[in-house]
Amino acid sequence: EVYKVLLQLAETINLVAPGGEPVPVTRLKPGDEVLIYVEKGGRHFGMKVEETVVER
């Protein structure tokens, strides 16, 4: 499946590569693979928040 996310462009925001190493958002390139965890709602500074986004 394909998922879309909104991420802040900052050195302090990291994702996780399949090998477990952190990947800064600022170093992501098209085609890079990262691990995801699907849950309802979202996160802000690591804290779970209940929000929705409506794309138009």
Secondary structure, DSSP 4 states (H G I P E B T S, - for coil): ---------STT-EEE-TTS-EEEGGG--TT--------SSEEETTEEE-------
